[in-house]
Amino acid sequence: MKNIFGKERSLIFAGGVLVGTLGLSLLKSKTAKNFYVKTLAGGMKIRNDAQNLYETIREDAEDMCYEASKQALEEEKSCCCDSEK
């Protein structure tokens, strides 16, 4: 009975070594490297686009806050001038 399990374990080990070797050769292949580079470049492009969008939104929000505070200050000045008359 132990002899059967010994062969089975040996086959599993040999299969693992074979899969590992094939996997390593696939990872090092030129096609896989091209795929990795294209995927990484696409991710970098998405990141840059997101950063640009964030900057645009932030600048627009700052502009709106500045205009709102300016308008509030003008309204406050006009209220004070009306009450003094």
N, CA, C and O atoms as a GROMACS GRO file, in nm:
protein
  340
    1MET      N    1   0.082  -0.119   0.000
    1MET     CA    2   0.000   0.000   0.000
    1MET      C    3   0.087   0.126   0.000
    1MET      O    4   0.055   0.222  -0.070
    2LYS      N    5   0.196   0.128   0.077
    2LYS     CA    6   0.283   0.244   0.081
    2LYS      C    7   0.353   0.266  -0.053
    2LYS      O    8   0.382   0.379  -0.089
    3ASN      N    9   0.379   0.162  -0.123
    3ASN     CA   10   0.446   0.169  -0.251
    3ASN      C   11   0.362   0.249  -0.351
    3ASN      O   12   0.417   0.325  -0.431
    4ILE      N   13   0.230   0.233  -0.348
    4ILE     CA   14   0.141   0.307  -0.439
    4ILE      C   15   0.145   0.455  -0.409
    4ILE      O   16   0.152   0.537  -0.500
    5PHE      N   17   0.140   0.491  -0.279
    5PHE     CA   18   0.144   0.632  -0.243
    5PHE      C   19   0.278   0.696  -0.274
    5PHE      O   20   0.285   0.814  -0.308
    6GLY      N   21   0.385   0.618  -0.264
    6GLY     CA   22   0.518   0.668  -0.297
    6GLY      C   23   0.527   0.705  -0.444
    6GLY      O   24   0.583   0.808  -0.479
    7LYS      N   25   0.472   0.620  -0.530
    7LYS     CA   26   0.472   0.650  -0.674
    7LYS      C   27   0.384   0.771  -0.704
    7LYS      O   28   0.418   0.855  -0.788
    8GLU      N   29   0.273   0.779  -0.635
    8GLU     CA   30   0.181   0.890  -0.658
    8GLU      C   31   0.247   1.023  -0.619
    8GLU      O   32   0.236   1.122  -0.690
    9ARG      N   33   0.315   1.023  -0.507
    9ARG     CA   34   0.384   1.144  -0.462
    9ARG      C   35   0.496   1.181  -0.559
    9ARG      O   36   0.518   1.298  -0.588
   10SER      N   37   0.565   1.081  -0.607
   10SER     CA   38   0.673   1.106  -0.704
   10SER      C   39   0.618   1.166  -0.832
   10SER      O   40   0.676   1.257  -0.890
   11LEU      N   41   0.504   1.113  -0.877
   11LEU     CA   42   0.441   1.166  -0.998
   11LEU      C   43   0.392   1.309  -0.976
   11LEU      O   44   0.406   1.394  -1.065
   12ILE      N   45   0.335   1.336  -0.860
   12ILE     CA   46   0.290   1.472  -0.829
   12ILE      C   47   0.408   1.568  -0.825
   12ILE      O   48   0.400   1.679  -0.877
   13PHE      N   49   0.517   1.526  -0.762
   13PHE     CA   50   0.637   1.609  -0.757
   13PHE      C   51   0.692   1.635  -0.898
   13PHE      O   52   0.724   1.748  -0.932
   14ALA      N   53   0.702   1.530  -0.978
   14ALA     CA   54   0.753   1.544  -1.116
   14ALA      C   55   0.661   1.636  -1.197
   14ALA      O   56   0.708   1.718  -1.276
   15GLY      N   57   0.530   1.621  -1.177
   15GLY     CA   58   0.436   1.709  -1.247
   15GLY      C   59   0.452   1.854  -1.204
   15GLY      O   60   0.444   1.944  -1.287
   16GLY      N   61   0.475   1.876  -1.076
   16GLY     CA   62   0.497   2.012  -1.026
   16GLY      C   63   0.622   2.075  -1.083
   16GLY      O   64   0.624   2.193  -1.118
   17VAL      N   65   0.728   1.995  -1.092
   17VAL     CA   66   0.853   2.045  -1.150
   17VAL      C   67   0.831   2.078  -1.297
   17VAL      O   68   0.880   2.180  -1.346
   18LEU      N   69   0.760   1.993  -1.369
   18LEU     CA   70   0.732   2.015  -1.511
   18LEU      C   71   0.650   2.142  -1.531
   18LEU      O   72   0.681   2.224  -1.618
   19VAL      N   73   0.545   2.158  -1.453
   19VAL     CA   74   0.460   2.278  -1.463
   19VAL      C   75   0.540   2.404  -1.428
   19VAL      O   76   0.527   2.507  -1.494
   20GLY      N   77   0.624   2.395  -1.326
   20GLY     CA   78   0.707   2.509  -1.288
   20GLY      C   79   0.805   2.547  -1.398
   20GLY      O   80   0.825   2.665  -1.426
   21THR      N   81   0.864   2.447  -1.459
   21THR     CA   82   0.959   2.473  -1.568
   21THR      C   83   0.888   2.536  -1.689
   21THR      O   84   0.938   2.632  -1.747
   22LEU      N   85   0.773   2.480  -1.724
   22LEU     CA   86   0.697   2.537  -1.836
   22LEU      C   87   0.651   2.678  -1.804
   22LEU      O   88   0.657   2.767  -1.889
   23GLY      N   89   0.605   2.699  -1.683
   23GLY     CA   90   0.561   2.832  -1.642
   23GLY      C   91   0.672   2.934  -1.649
   23GLY      O   92   0.652   3.047  -1.694
   24LEU      N   93   0.790   2.894  -1.603
   24LEU     CA   94   0.904   2.984  -1.607
   24LEU      C   95   0.943   3.017  -1.750
   24LEU      O   96   0.976   3.132  -1.781
   25SER      N   97   0.940   2.919  -1.837
   25SER     CA   98   0.976   2.945  -1.977
   25SER      C   99   0.871   3.034  -2.044
   25SER      O  100   0.904   3.116  -2.129
   26LEU      N  101   0.745   3.017  -2.005
   26LEU     CA  102   0.641   3.105  -2.060
   26LEU      C  103   0.657   3.248  -2.011
   26LEU      O  104   0.638   3.343  -2.087
   27LEU      N  105   0.693   3.264  -1.884
   27LEU     CA  106   0.712   3.398  -1.830
   27LEU      C  107   0.828   3.471  -1.895
   27LEU      O  108   0.826   3.593  -1.908
   28LYS      N  109   0.928   3.396  -1.937
   28LYS     CA  110   1.046   3.456  -1.998
   28LYS      C  111   1.035   3.469  -2.149
   28LYS      O  112   1.126   3.521  -2.213
   29SER      N  113   0.926   3.424  -2.207
   29SER     CA  114   0.914   3.429  -2.352
   29SER      C  115   0.896   3.573  -2.400
   29SER      O  116   0.847   3.659  -2.325
   30LYS      N  117   0.933   3.598  -2.522
   30LYS     CA  118   0.925   3.733  -2.580
   30LYS      C  119   0.780   3.778  -2.592
   30LYS      O  120   0.749   3.895  -2.569
   31THR      N  121   0.691   3.688  -2.628
   31THR     CA  122   0.550   3.722  -2.640
   31THR      C  123   0.493   3.765  -2.506
   31THR      O  124   0.419   3.863  -2.498
   32ALA      N  125   0.528   3.693  -2.401
   32ALA     CA  126   0.479   3.728  -2.267
   32ALA      C  127   0.535   3.862  -2.224
   32ALA      O  128   0.462   3.943  -2.166
   33LYS      N  129   0.662   3.888  -2.251
   33LYS     CA  130   0.721   4.016  -2.214
   33LYS      C  131   0.652   4.131  -2.286
   33LYS      O  132   0.625   4.235  -2.227
   34ASN      N  133   0.621   4.112  -2.416
   34ASN     CA  134   0.550   4.216  -2.490
   34ASN      C  135   0.412   4.241  -2.429
   34ASN      O  136   0.368   4.355  -2.419
   35PHE      N  137   0.346   4.134  -2.389
   35PHE     CA  138   0.215   4.147  -2.324
   35PHE      C  139   0.228   4.225  -2.194
   35PHE      O  140   0.146   4.312  -2.166
   36TYR      N  141   0.329   4.193  -2.113
   36TYR     CA  142   0.349   4.262  -1.986
   36TYR      C  143   0.376   4.410  -2.008
   36TYR      O  144   0.324   4.496  -1.936
   37VAL      N  145   0.459   4.440  -2.108
   37VAL     CA  146   0.493   4.580  -2.136
   37VAL      C  147   0.370   4.657  -2.181
   37VAL      O  148   0.347   4.769  -2.135
   38LYS      N  149   0.290   4.599  -2.270
   38LYS     CA  150   0.169   4.666  -2.317
   38LYS      C  151   0.069   4.687  -2.203
   38LYS      O  152   0.006   4.792  -2.194
   39THR      N  153   0.056   4.587  -2.118
   39THR     CA  154  -0.035   4.599  -2.005
   39THR      C  155   0.012   4.707  -1.908
   39THR      O  156  -0.069   4.786  -1.860
   40LEU      N  157   0.141   4.710  -1.880
   40LEU     CA  158   0.196   4.811  -1.791
   40LEU      C  159   0.183   4.951  -1.851
   40LEU      O  160   0.150   5.046  -1.779
   41ALA      N  161   0.207   4.963  -1.980
   41ALA     CA  162   0.193   5.093  -2.047
   41ALA      C  163   0.048   5.140  -2.042
   41ALA      O  164   0.021   5.258  -2.021
   42GLY      N  165  -0.046   5.049  -2.062
   42GLY     CA  166  -0.187   5.085  -2.053
   42GLY      C  167  -0.224   5.131  -1.913
   42GLY      O  168  -0.300   5.227  -1.897
   43GLY      N  169  -0.172   5.063  -1.812
   43GLY     CA  170  -0.198   5.104  -1.674
   43GLY      C  171  -0.141   5.241  -1.643
   43GLY      O  172  -0.204   5.321  -1.574
   44MET      N  173  -0.022   5.268  -1.694
   44MET     CA  174   0.039   5.399  -1.673
   44MET      C  175  -0.041   5.510  -1.742
   44MET      O  176  -0.055   5.619  -1.688
   45LYS      N  177  -0.092   5.480  -1.860
   45LYS     CA  178  -0.174   5.578  -1.932
   45LYS      C  179  -0.302   5.609  -1.854
   45LYS      O  180  -0.342   5.725  -1.841
   46ILE      N  181  -0.365   5.505  -1.802
   46ILE     CA  182  -0.487   5.524  -1.723
   46ILE      C  183  -0.456   5.607  -1.599
   46ILE      O  184  -0.533   5.696  -1.563
   47ARG      N  185  -0.343   5.578  -1.533
   47ARG     CA  186  -0.304   5.654  -1.414
   47ARG      C  187  -0.282   5.801  -1.448
   47ARG      O  188  -0.326   5.889  -1.374
   48ASN      N  189  -0.212   5.829  -1.559
   48ASN     CA  190  -0.187   5.967  -1.599
   48ASN      C  191  -0.316   6.039  -1.634
   48ASN      O  192  -0.334   6.155  -1.598
   49ASP      N  193  -0.406   5.971  -1.703
   49ASP     CA  194  -0.535   6.031  -1.735
   49ASP      C  195  -0.614   6.063  -1.608
   49ASP      O  196  -0.677   6.169  -1.599
   50ALA      N  197  -0.610   5.974  -1.512
   50ALA     CA  198  -0.681   5.997  -1.386
   50ALA      C  199  -0.620   6.115  -1.310
   50ALA      O  200  -0.692   6.195  -1.252
   51GLN      N  201  -0.488   6.126  -1.310
   51GLN     CA  202  -0.422   6.238  -1.243
   51GLN      C  203  -0.458   6.370  -1.311
   51GLN      O  204  -0.483   6.470  -1.243
   52ASN      N  205  -0.461   6.372  -1.444
   52ASN     CA  206  -0.498   6.493  -1.515
   52ASN      C  207  -0.642   6.532  -1.486
   52ASN      O  208  -0.673   6.650  -1.468
   53LEU      N  209  -0.730   6.435  -1.483
   53LEU     CA  210  -0.871   6.462  -1.451
   53LEU      C  211  -0.884   6.516  -1.310
   53LEU      O  212  -0.959   6.611  -1.286
   54TYR      N  213  -0.811   6.458  -1.216
   54TYR     CA  214  -0.814   6.505  -1.077
   54TYR      C  215  -0.767   6.650  -1.068
   54TYR      O  216  -0.829   6.731  -1.000
   55GLU      N  217  -0.658   6.683  -1.137
   55GLU     CA  218  -0.606   6.819  -1.135
   55GLU      C  219  -0.709   6.917  -1.193
   55GLU      O  220  -0.729   7.026  -1.138
   56THR      N  221  -0.774   6.880  -1.302
   56THR     CA  222  -0.874   6.966  -1.363
   56THR      C  223  -0.991   6.990  -1.268
   56THR      O  224  -1.036   7.103  -1.252
   57ILE      N  225  -1.038   6.884  -1.205
   57ILE     CA  226  -1.150   6.896  -1.112
   57ILE      C  227  -1.109   6.983  -0.992
   57ILE      O  228  -1.187   7.067  -0.947
   58ARG      N  229  -0.988   6.963  -0.941
   58ARG     CA  230  -0.940   7.041  -0.826
   58ARG      C  231  -0.930   7.189  -0.861
   58ARG      O  232  -0.971   7.274  -0.782
   59GLU      N  233  -0.876   7.219  -0.979
   59GLU     CA  234  -0.865   7.359  -1.021
   59GLU      C  235  -1.002   7.423  -1.038
   59GLU      O  236  -1.023   7.537  -0.998
   60ASP      N  237  -1.095   7.350  -1.098
   60ASP     CA  238  -1.231   7.403  -1.113
   60ASP      C  239  -1.296   7.428  -0.978
   60ASP      O  240  -1.364   7.529  -0.960
   61ALA      N  241  -1.276   7.339  -0.883
   61ALA     CA  242  -1.333   7.356  -0.749
   61ALA      C  243  -1.271   7.478  -0.680
   61ALA      O  244  -1.342   7.552  -0.613
   62GLU      N  245  -1.141   7.497  -0.694
   62GLU     CA  246  -1.076   7.614  -0.636
   62GLU      C  247  -1.130   7.743  -0.697
   62GLU      O  248  -1.154   7.841  -0.627
   63ASP      N  249  -1.148   7.742  -0.829
   63ASP     CA  250  -1.204   7.860  -0.896
   63ASP      C  251  -1.345   7.891  -0.844
   63ASP      O  252  -1.378   8.007  -0.820
   64MET      N  253  -1.427   7.787  -0.828
   64MET     CA  254  -1.563   7.808  -0.778
   64MET      C  255  -1.562   7.862  -0.636
   64MET      O  256  -1.641   7.951  -0.603
   65CYS      N  257  -1.475   7.810  -0.552
   65CYS     CA  258  -1.466   7.858  -0.414
   65CYS      C  259  -1.422   8.004  -0.410
   65CYS      O  260  -1.474   8.083  -0.332
   66TYR      N  261  -1.325   8.040  -0.493
   66TYR     CA  262  -1.278   8.177  -0.498
   66TYR      C  263  -1.391   8.270  -0.544
   66TYR      O  264  -1.414   8.375  -0.484
   67GLU      N  265  -1.462   8.231  -0.650
   67GLU     CA  266  -1.571   8.314  -0.700
   67GLU      C  267  -1.684   8.324  -0.597
   67GLU      O  268  -1.745   8.430  -0.583
   68ALA      N  269  -1.713   8.216  -0.527
   68ALA     CA  270  -1.819   8.219  -0.426
   68ALA      C  271  -1.781   8.309  -0.310
   68ALA      O  272  -1.864   8.386  -0.261
   69SER      N  273  -1.657   8.302  -0.265
   69SER     CA  274  -1.615   8.389  -0.155
   69SER      C  275  -1.613   8.534  -0.199
   69SER      O  276  -1.646   8.623  -0.121
   70LYS      N  277  -1.574   8.560  -0.322
   70LYS     CA  278  -1.573   8.696  -0.375
   70LYS      C  279  -1.716   8.749  -0.383
   70LYS      O  280  -1.742   8.864  -0.346
   71GLN      N  281  -1.807   8.667  -0.430
   71GLN     CA  282  -1.947   8.708  -0.440
   71GLN      C  283  -2.006   8.730  -0.301
   71GLN      O  284  -2.082   8.825  -0.281
   72ALA      N  285  -1.975   8.646  -0.206
   72ALA     CA  286  -2.026   8.662  -0.070
   72ALA      C  287  -1.972   8.791  -0.008
   72ALA      O  288  -2.045   8.860   0.062
   73LEU      N  289  -1.846   8.823  -0.033
   73LEU     CA  290  -1.787   8.946   0.018
   73LEU      C  291  -1.855   9.068  -0.043
   73LEU      O  292  -1.883   9.165   0.027
   74GLU      N  293  -1.882   9.063  -0.174
   74GLU     CA  294  -1.951   9.174  -0.241
   74GLU      C  295  -2.093   9.191  -0.187
   74GLU      O  296  -2.138   9.304  -0.166
   75GLU      N  297  -2.164   9.081  -0.164
   75GLU     CA  298  -2.298   9.089  -0.109
   75GLU      C  299  -2.296   9.145   0.033
   75GLU      O  300  -2.385   9.220   0.072
   76GLU      N  301  -2.193   9.107   0.109
   76GLU     CA  302  -2.181   9.159   0.246
   76GLU      C  303  -2.156   9.309   0.244
   76GLU      O  304  -2.212   9.383   0.325
   77LYS      N  305  -2.072   9.354   0.152
   77LYS     CA  306  -2.044   9.498   0.141
   77LYS      C  307  -2.168   9.574   0.099
   77LYS      O  308  -2.194   9.683   0.150
   78SER      N  309  -2.246   9.518   0.006
   78SER     CA  310  -2.366   9.588  -0.041
   78SER      C  311  -2.472   9.592   0.068
   78SER      O  312  -2.548   9.689   0.075
   79CYS      N  313  -2.480   9.492   0.152
   79CYS     CA  314  -2.575   9.494   0.263
   79CYS      C  315  -2.538   9.601   0.365
   79CYS      O  316  -2.625   9.671   0.416
   80CYS      N  317  -2.410   9.614   0.395
   80CYS     CA  318  -2.365   9.713   0.493
   80CYS      C  319  -2.388   9.854   0.441
   80CYS      O  320  -2.423   9.943   0.518
   81CYS      N  321  -2.368   9.874   0.314
   81CYS     CA  322  -2.386  10.007   0.256
   81CYS      C  323  -2.532  10.044   0.255
   81CYS      O  324  -2.565  10.161   0.277
   82ASP      N  325  -2.622   9.951   0.231
   82ASP     CA  326  -2.765   9.980   0.230
   82ASP      C  327  -2.815  10.016   0.369
   82ASP      O  328  -2.903  10.100   0.383
   83SER      N  329  -2.761   9.952   0.471
   83SER     CA  330  -2.808   9.977   0.608
   83SER      C  331  -2.756  10.111   0.661
   83SER      O  332  -2.818  10.171   0.749
   84GLU      N  333  -2.644  10.158   0.609
   84GLU     CA  334  -2.587  10.285   0.656
   84GLU      C  335  -2.663  10.404   0.601
   84GLU      O  336  -2.661  10.510   0.663
   85LYS      N  337  -2.730  10.390   0.488
   85LYS     CA  338  -2.802  10.502   0.425
   85LYS      C  339  -2.923  10.530   0.499
   85LYS      O  340  -2.998  10.620   0.462
   0.00000   0.00000   0.00000
